[in-house]
Amino acid sequence: MKISQKIIDYSIWYYIKYYPSPRKLSFKLKNKFWPDSEKWQKYWGITDEEINFIINNKLKNIIQEEEVIKSKIESYKNKWKSKLYIKQKMFERMENKNLSEKYLFDIFWENWELENLEKELLKQKYNKNMTFKEKQKIFGKILRKGYDYNEIKKLT
């Protein structure tokens, strides 16, 4: 199997710059060097087998999927993002679902979501004497941040 060194260099550069999941890296390489693309004529394209070879052999010492997932979840948590929001972002990044679920479960304790929601309500200056329209506006803001409606109702 002969793979152009430019393709290997590009995959290493792309991984180091963006830290994509292996699935997303594979997707990017297919888009860039697949037979339909303009780069294909220059570098002779790439097949699924070659992409797997690059990810499993050439990048195996570089790819640290678990550490990337863990650090992304931690950074979202430190920004006070909800569990649902983080789960959605991990899905968008095409991360390994089992690893994401495992770290979400490890990092989030049971009452974290409620404590975070209480802080969000205080930040929005919520009180029980507000008009229906004002409450609805605050609920909308909080729901867009990924919180569960039933949990908001419990606290209010």
SEDRENDO-402252 format. One record per residue (C-alpha): residue in one letter; z, y, x. Coordinates in steps of 0.05 Angstrom, whole numbers, padded with zeros to 5 digits, always signed. Layout:
// residues N
AZYX/...
***
This chain:
// residues 156
M+00000+00000+00000/K-00024+00065+00031/I+00010+00128+00005/S-00009+00197+00031/Q+00047+00228+00072/K+00036+00293+00033/I+00057+00256-00031/I+00119+00229+00002/D+00136+00297+00031/Y+00126+00330-00036/S+00172+00280-00071/I+00227+00291-00019/W+00219+00367-00024/Y+00221+00365-00100/Y+00283+00321-00102/I+00321+00364-00053/K+00302+00428-00089/Y+00314+00407-00162/Y+00357+00343-00159/P+00319+00310-00217/S+00336+00242-00243/P+00293+00185-00215/R+00259+00182-00283/K+00243+00256-00282/L+00218+00252-00210/S+00172+00196-00230/F+00147+00237-00289/K+00134+00297-00242/L+00096+00254-00192/K+00053+00225-00247/N+00035+00294-00273/K+00019+00320-00204/F-00019+00261-00173/W-00043+00219-00232/P-00118+00205-00235/D-00128+00260-00287/S-00100+00314-00242/E-00137+00358-00192/K-00094+00334-00134/W-00118+00263-00146/Q-00185+00274-00113/K-00153+00304-00052/Y-00096+00253-00042/W-00126+00192-00078/G-00075+00192-00133/I-00014+00149-00143/T+00004+00088-00185/D+00069+00067-00219/E+00079+00016-00165/E+00073+00069-00111/I+00120+00116-00148/N+00172+00061-00152/F+00162+00047-00078/I+00174+00121-00061/I+00237+00126-00104/N+00267+00059-00083/N+00248+00057-00009/K+00231+00126+00017/L+00284+00165-00023/K+00339+00113-00029/N+00383+00147+00023/I+00372+00215-00008/I+00381+00201-00082/Q+00454+00204-00104/E+00446+00200-00179/E+00519+00189-00195/E+00542+00249-00154/V+00489+00294-00186/I+00509+00273-00257/K+00583+00281-00242/S+00574+00350-00212/K+00529+00374-00269/I+00579+00351-00321/E+00636+00385-00282/S+00597+00450-00277/Y+00582+00451-00352/K+00655+00435-00367/N+00678+00492-00322/K+00632+00538-00362/W+00669+00516-00425/K+00609+00480-00455/S+00621+00429-00511/K+00615+00355-00502/L+00555+00353-00549/Y+00520+00409-00510/I+00531+00372-00444/K+00505+00307-00474/Q+00442+00343-00497/K+00431+00374-00428/M+00438+00306-00395/F+00386+00278-00444/E+00339+00336-00428/R+00346+00323-00354/M+00328+00250-00367/E+00392+00226-00333/N+00416+00155-00337/K+00449+00150-00406/N+00502+00099-00386/L+00525+00140-00326/S+00526+00204-00366/E+00568+00172-00421/K+00615+00142-00370/Y+00628+00208-00335/L+00633+00246-00400/F+00687+00197-00423/D+00723+00202-00355/I+00721+00277-00350/F+00738+00297-00422/W+00806+00280-00449/E+00819+00273-00522/N+00845+00343-00538/W+00800+00381-00491/E+00748+00396-00545/L+00802+00425-00591/E+00833+00467-00536/N+00764+00493-00518/L+00749+00508-00590/E+00814+00547-00598/K+00795+00589-00538/E+00727+00601-00568/L+00757+00623-00635/L+00804+00671-00598/K+00745+00698-00559/Q+00708+00711-00624/K+00771+00746-00651/Y+00777+00699-00711/N+00833+00709-00761/K+00847+00680-00830/N+00841+00747-00865/M+00767+00757-00848/T+00714+00763-00902/F+00670+00703-00918/K+00610+00736-00883/E+00649+00749-00819/K+00675+00678-00818/Q+00605+00651-00830/K+00579+00693-00772/I+00632+00667-00724/F+00622+00595-00748/G+00548+00602-00735/K+00559+00626-00664/I+00607+00569-00649/L+00562+00517-00681/R+00504+00540-00638/K+00547+00526-00577/G+00550+00453-00597/Y+00617+00445-00631/D+00627+00399-00690/Y+00634+00432-00758/N+00691+00387-00780/E+00732+00405-00719/I+00721+00479-00732/K+00745+00469-00804/K+00807+00433-00780/L+00828+00492-00737/T+00813+00546-00788/
***
